Amino acid sequence: MTNYTALGHNLKRGIINFCGKLTIGCHRPIQKFVAEMIYGLLAGQSCYLTEIARKLNEDIALDKTVERLSRNLMRQENTDELHENYFRAVEKHFDESTILIGDDSDISKPCSAKLEGLCKVRDGSTGEIVDGYWFAGVSALTSEHKQPIPVYSRVYSSTEEGYISNNTETLKSFAFLSAHFPKTTIRALDRGYDAGYVFDYLIPREEAFIIRMNDRNVLHRGKKTLISRLARRYKGKFLLKFEAKSGKKADCKISIVPVSLPDYSDVKLNLVICNGLGQKPLYYNIFTDGSRQPAVTSFHFVATAARMSGLRSDVVPLKGFALVNKFVSRPLVRGARFKQVGLRARILR
């Protein structure tokens, strides 16, 4: 029989301890406010202040509680300190196998007219231009947890004071990662980050990255060519087998092609052409510090992408997402069937 009283006390103790870590060095009113907001969000399952105030169940009028919460939210004090405290609380979960996932998105508010700082955003779900806010966020994938751990998030508006551009906000998130993670930690970015200003930031700092590429020109064997042409030429050298919980299977065929960017012709990159995880081939550019073998890094990342797509491997398990230094691979020969690659990754469910 479940002891709900003990369970409730344990949950309360966990929330209080976590809030205490977040508010180290903050004044008492800030500590109390953070604890009330986190408890209200968890208990009310809503971000509306009225629902949060109801769950606080104070012996005053509801509108007075909402007014106090609103007044505290309007204060911009200690935000940097809260971010640093939060990072110190979660950094123990990060190691050399951690992958940082960057994602700039939007918060659409098409039915809102009076919210402060509304700007025009492109709704990623519908493709329409609506009122809302922009969002810059980075999460960390670890070998110990099923859910990503948020490490950076910022909601901003193009109408707010001090706004310069979306690219500037993206670079702020990169600067945060540079200050808190070693340059060998892989930054995995979607094709929206396939832009010159991103490469201009990451490559000179020698920060490891994996970027999903658009069909653009790259240098291959000293000649400029489109990535799609390389994809038609390289059909797959390695094979990873995956299976979804529903029973659906996917054979992921991978080719690794050495390329470079026209603006950084002296920097060696590895173009990973991945067939089998979608209707069209996926293109990824990989840059590491040289301590990781390109094939191992490719398998590592493809396995992570497959995990996020709900696929798992049915072959030899490895611990988490840890990279291995030694592997045996069987390259394909023309006209032969695909051989199972020697390095096999199991995706944690």
C-alpha positions as CSV (number, residue, x, y, z in Angstrom):
1,M,0.0,0.0,0.0
2,T,1.3,3.4,-1.0
3,N,2.1,5.8,1.9
4,Y,0.9,9.0,0.3
5,T,1.8,11.0,3.4
6,A,5.4,10.0,3.2
7,L,5.4,10.4,-0.6
8,G,4.1,13.9,-0.2
9,H,6.7,14.8,2.4
10,N,9.5,13.4,0.2
11,L,8.2,15.4,-2.8
12,K,8.0,18.6,-0.7
13,R,11.5,18.0,0.6
14,G,12.9,17.5,-2.9
15,I,11.3,20.7,-4.2
16,I,12.6,22.7,-1.2
17,N,16.1,21.3,-1.6
18,F,16.1,22.0,-5.3
19,C,14.8,25.6,-4.8
20,G,17.5,26.1,-2.2
21,K,20.2,25.2,-4.7
22,L,18.7,27.6,-7.3
23,T,18.6,30.6,-4.9
24,I,22.0,30.4,-3.3
25,G,23.1,34.0,-2.6
26,C,19.6,35.5,-3.3
27,H,17.6,37.5,-0.9
28,R,14.8,35.8,1.2
29,P,11.9,37.2,-0.9
30,I,13.5,35.8,-4.1
31,Q,14.0,32.4,-2.4
32,K,10.3,32.4,-1.3
33,F,9.1,33.5,-4.7
34,V,11.1,30.8,-6.6
35,A,9.8,28.1,-4.3
36,E,6.2,29.2,-4.7
37,M,6.4,29.4,-8.5
38,I,8.0,25.9,-8.8
39,Y,5.5,24.4,-6.5
40,G,2.6,26.1,-8.2
41,L,3.8,25.1,-11.7
42,L,4.1,21.4,-10.6
43,A,0.9,21.3,-8.6
44,G,-1.3,23.3,-11.0
45,Q,0.2,21.8,-14.2
46,S,-0.3,25.2,-15.8
47,C,1.7,28.4,-16.3
48,Y,-1.2,30.7,-15.7
49,L,-0.7,32.8,-12.5
50,T,-4.3,32.3,-11.4
51,E,-3.8,28.5,-11.4
52,I,-0.5,28.8,-9.6
53,A,-2.1,31.1,-7.0
54,R,-4.9,28.7,-6.4
55,K,-2.5,25.9,-5.6
56,L,-0.7,28.1,-3.1
57,N,-4.0,28.1,-1.2
58,E,-3.2,31.3,0.8
59,D,-5.5,32.9,3.3
60,I,-5.9,36.1,1.3
61,A,-7.8,37.1,-1.8
62,L,-6.7,35.3,-5.0
63,D,-6.1,38.5,-6.9
64,K,-3.7,39.7,-4.2
65,T,-1.6,36.5,-4.6
66,V,-1.6,37.0,-8.4
67,E,-0.6,40.6,-7.9
68,R,2.3,39.6,-5.7
69,L,3.5,37.0,-8.2
70,S,3.2,39.4,-11.0
71,R,5.2,42.0,-9.2
72,N,8.0,39.6,-8.5
73,L,8.0,38.4,-12.1
74,M,8.5,42.0,-13.3
75,R,11.7,42.2,-11.4
76,Q,14.8,41.4,-13.4
77,E,17.1,40.9,-10.4
78,N,19.3,37.9,-9.9
79,T,18.4,36.2,-13.2
80,D,22.1,35.5,-14.1
81,E,22.7,34.2,-10.6
82,L,19.7,31.9,-10.9
83,H,21.0,30.6,-14.2
84,E,24.5,29.9,-12.8
85,N,23.0,28.2,-9.7
86,Y,20.9,26.0,-11.9
87,F,23.8,25.0,-14.0
88,R,25.9,24.1,-11.0
89,A,23.0,21.9,-9.8
90,V,22.8,19.9,-13.0
91,E,26.5,19.9,-14.3
92,K,27.3,16.7,-12.3
93,H,25.3,14.8,-14.9
94,F,27.5,15.9,-17.8
95,D,30.6,14.0,-19.1
96,E,32.6,13.6,-22.2
97,S,29.8,11.7,-24.0
98,T,27.3,14.5,-23.5
99,I,25.8,16.0,-26.7
100,L,24.4,19.6,-26.7
101,I,21.3,20.0,-28.8
102,G,20.7,23.6,-30.0
103,D,17.2,24.6,-31.2
104,D,15.9,28.1,-31.9
105,S,12.1,28.0,-32.0
106,D,9.1,30.2,-31.5
107,I,6.2,30.6,-29.1
108,S,3.1,31.4,-31.1
109,K,0.3,33.6,-29.5
110,P,-2.1,34.1,-32.4
111,C,-5.1,34.9,-30.1
112,S,-3.3,37.3,-27.9
113,A,-3.5,41.0,-28.4
114,K,-2.4,42.6,-25.0
115,L,0.6,40.6,-24.1
116,E,3.8,42.7,-23.6
117,G,6.4,42.7,-26.3
118,L,4.6,40.7,-28.9
119,C,6.4,40.5,-32.2
120,K,5.9,38.8,-35.5
121,V,7.2,35.2,-35.7
122,R,6.9,32.3,-38.1
123,D,4.9,29.5,-36.6
124,G,7.0,26.4,-37.1
125,S,3.9,24.2,-37.0
126,T,1.8,25.9,-39.7
127,G,4.4,28.1,-41.5
128,E,2.2,31.2,-40.9
129,I,3.4,34.6,-39.6
130,V,1.6,35.2,-36.3
131,D,2.1,37.2,-33.1
132,G,4.4,35.6,-30.5
133,Y,8.0,35.4,-29.2
134,W,11.2,33.9,-30.3
135,F,13.0,31.2,-28.2
136,A,16.6,30.2,-28.0
137,G,17.3,27.0,-26.2
138,V,20.0,24.3,-25.7
139,S,19.5,20.9,-24.0
140,A,22.0,18.2,-23.1
141,L,21.6,14.5,-23.9
142,T,23.3,12.3,-21.4
143,S,23.9,8.6,-21.0
144,E,22.2,8.5,-17.6
145,H,18.8,10.1,-18.3
146,K,16.1,9.4,-20.8
147,Q,15.0,13.1,-21.0
148,P,17.2,15.9,-22.2
149,I,18.4,18.3,-19.5
150,P,17.9,22.0,-20.4
151,V,21.0,24.1,-20.0
152,Y,20.1,27.4,-21.6
153,S,16.8,29.0,-22.5
154,R,15.8,32.5,-23.4
155,V,12.5,33.9,-24.6
156,Y,12.9,37.2,-26.4
157,S,11.1,39.6,-28.7
158,S,12.3,41.7,-31.7
159,T,10.4,44.7,-30.2
160,E,12.2,44.6,-26.8
161,E,14.8,47.1,-25.8
162,G,18.3,46.1,-26.7
163,Y,17.3,43.6,-29.4
164,I,19.8,43.5,-32.3
165,S,19.0,40.3,-34.3
166,N,18.1,36.6,-33.9
167,N,21.6,35.7,-34.9
168,T,22.9,37.7,-32.0
169,E,20.6,35.8,-29.6
170,T,21.9,32.5,-31.1
171,L,25.5,33.6,-30.5
172,K,24.6,34.4,-26.9
173,S,23.6,30.8,-26.4
174,F,26.9,29.7,-28.1
175,A,28.8,32.0,-25.7
176,F,27.1,30.4,-22.7
177,L,28.2,26.9,-24.0
178,S,31.7,28.1,-24.5
179,A,31.9,29.4,-20.9
180,H,30.5,26.3,-19.3
181,F,31.5,23.3,-21.5
182,P,34.8,22.2,-23.0
183,K,35.3,22.7,-26.7
184,T,35.4,18.9,-27.1
185,T,31.7,18.6,-26.1
186,I,29.8,18.1,-29.4
187,R,27.3,20.8,-30.4
188,A,24.5,19.1,-32.5
189,L,22.6,21.7,-34.5
190,D,19.8,21.5,-37.0
191,R,19.9,22.8,-40.6
192,G,18.7,26.2,-39.4
193,Y,22.3,26.7,-38.1
194,D,23.9,26.0,-41.5
195,A,24.9,29.6,-41.8
196,G,28.2,31.5,-42.1
197,Y,27.9,33.3,-38.8
198,V,27.7,29.9,-37.0
199,F,30.8,28.5,-38.7
200,D,32.6,31.9,-38.1
201,Y,32.0,31.3,-34.4
202,L,32.6,27.6,-34.0
203,I,35.5,26.9,-36.3
204,P,38.0,29.6,-35.1
205,R,37.4,28.4,-31.5
206,E,37.9,24.8,-32.5
207,E,34.6,23.7,-30.9
208,A,33.4,20.3,-31.9
209,F,30.1,20.4,-33.8
210,I,27.7,18.3,-35.9
211,I,25.4,20.4,-38.1
212,R,22.7,19.1,-40.4
213,M,23.4,20.6,-43.7
214,N,21.3,22.1,-46.5
215,D,22.2,21.3,-50.1
216,R,25.1,23.7,-50.4
217,N,28.5,23.9,-52.1
218,V,31.4,22.2,-50.4
219,L,35.0,21.5,-51.4
220,H,35.7,17.9,-52.2
221,R,39.1,16.9,-53.6
222,G,39.8,20.5,-54.3
223,K,36.7,21.1,-56.4
224,K,33.4,22.9,-55.5
225,T,30.4,20.6,-55.6
226,L,26.9,20.4,-54.3
227,I,26.2,18.0,-51.3
228,S,23.3,16.4,-53.2
229,R,25.8,15.3,-56.0
230,L,28.0,13.7,-53.4
231,A,25.0,11.9,-51.9
232,R,24.2,10.4,-55.3
233,R,27.8,9.2,-55.6
234,Y,28.2,7.7,-52.1
235,K,25.4,5.2,-51.4
236,G,26.7,3.9,-48.1
237,K,29.8,2.3,-46.6
238,F,28.5,1.3,-43.2
239,L,25.2,-0.1,-42.0
240,L,23.5,0.3,-38.7
241,K,20.2,-1.6,-38.0
242,F,17.5,-0.1,-35.8
243,E,14.1,-1.2,-34.7
244,A,11.2,0.8,-33.2
245,K,9.0,-0.4,-30.4
246,S,6.2,-0.9,-32.9
247,G,8.3,-3.4,-34.8
248,K,9.3,-1.0,-37.6
249,K,12.8,-1.6,-38.8
250,A,15.3,0.9,-40.3
251,D,18.6,0.1,-42.0
252,C,20.7,3.2,-41.8
253,K,23.4,3.3,-44.5
254,I,26.2,5.8,-43.8
255,S,29.0,7.3,-45.9
256,I,31.7,9.5,-44.5
257,V,33.2,11.9,-47.1
258,P,36.1,14.3,-46.3
259,V,35.1,17.9,-47.3
260,S,35.8,21.5,-46.4
261,L,33.9,24.8,-46.6
262,P,34.8,27.3,-49.3
263,D,35.5,29.9,-46.6
264,Y,37.6,27.5,-44.5
265,S,39.3,25.4,-47.2
266,D,42.2,24.5,-44.8
267,V,39.8,23.1,-42.1
268,K,39.0,19.4,-42.6
269,L,35.4,18.4,-42.1
270,N,33.6,15.1,-42.4
271,L,30.4,15.0,-44.4
272,V,28.2,12.2,-43.1
273,I,25.6,11.1,-45.7
274,C,22.9,9.1,-43.9
275,N,20.3,7.1,-45.9
276,G,17.4,5.3,-44.2
277,L,16.2,7.6,-41.4
278,G,13.9,9.5,-43.8
279,Q,12.6,9.8,-47.3
280,K,15.6,11.9,-48.3
281,P,19.3,11.5,-47.3
282,L,20.4,13.5,-44.3
283,Y,23.6,15.5,-44.5
284,Y,25.7,16.3,-41.4
285,N,29.0,18.1,-41.2
286,I,31.2,16.9,-38.4
287,F,34.2,18.8,-36.9
288,T,36.1,17.4,-33.9
289,D,39.5,18.0,-32.3
290,G,41.0,14.9,-33.8
291,S,40.8,12.7,-30.7
292,R,37.7,11.0,-32.0
293,Q,37.7,8.9,-35.1
294,P,35.1,10.3,-37.6
295,A,33.4,6.9,-38.1
296,V,32.9,6.4,-34.3
297,T,31.6,9.9,-34.0
298,S,29.2,9.4,-36.9
299,F,27.8,6.1,-35.4
300,H,27.5,7.9,-32.1
301,F,25.5,10.7,-33.5
302,V,23.3,8.6,-35.8
303,A,22.5,6.3,-32.9
304,T,21.5,9.4,-30.9
305,A,19.3,10.7,-33.8
306,A,17.7,7.3,-34.1
307,R,16.9,7.3,-30.4
308,M,15.2,10.7,-30.7
309,S,13.1,9.2,-33.5
310,G,11.9,6.3,-31.3
311,L,14.3,3.7,-32.7
312,R,16.5,1.3,-30.8
313,S,19.2,-1.1,-31.9
314,D,18.8,-4.9,-31.6
315,V,22.5,-5.6,-31.5
316,V,25.4,-5.6,-29.1
317,P,24.8,-3.1,-26.3
318,L,27.2,-0.4,-25.3
319,K,27.1,1.6,-22.1
320,G,25.1,4.7,-22.8
321,F,26.4,6.9,-25.6
322,A,30.1,6.5,-24.7
323,L,32.5,6.6,-27.6
324,V,34.9,3.7,-28.1
325,N,38.3,4.1,-29.6
326,K,38.6,0.7,-31.3
327,F,36.2,-0.6,-33.7
328,V,36.1,-3.1,-36.6
329,S,34.2,-2.1,-39.7
330,R,33.5,-3.9,-43.0
331,P,33.5,-1.5,-45.9
332,L,31.1,-2.3,-48.8
333,V,32.3,-3.3,-52.2
334,R,30.6,-2.5,-55.4
335,G,27.8,-5.0,-56.2
336,A,28.0,-6.7,-52.8
337,R,25.3,-6.8,-50.1
338,F,25.6,-4.5,-47.1
339,K,27.7,-6.0,-44.3
340,Q,26.9,-5.5,-40.7
341,V,29.3,-2.9,-39.2
342,G,31.5,-4.1,-36.5
343,L,30.7,-1.3,-34.1
344,R,27.2,-1.7,-32.9
345,A,25.3,0.7,-30.7
346,R,22.3,0.1,-28.6
347,I,20.0,3.0,-28.0
348,L,18.8,3.4,-24.4
349,R,15.1,3.5,-24.1
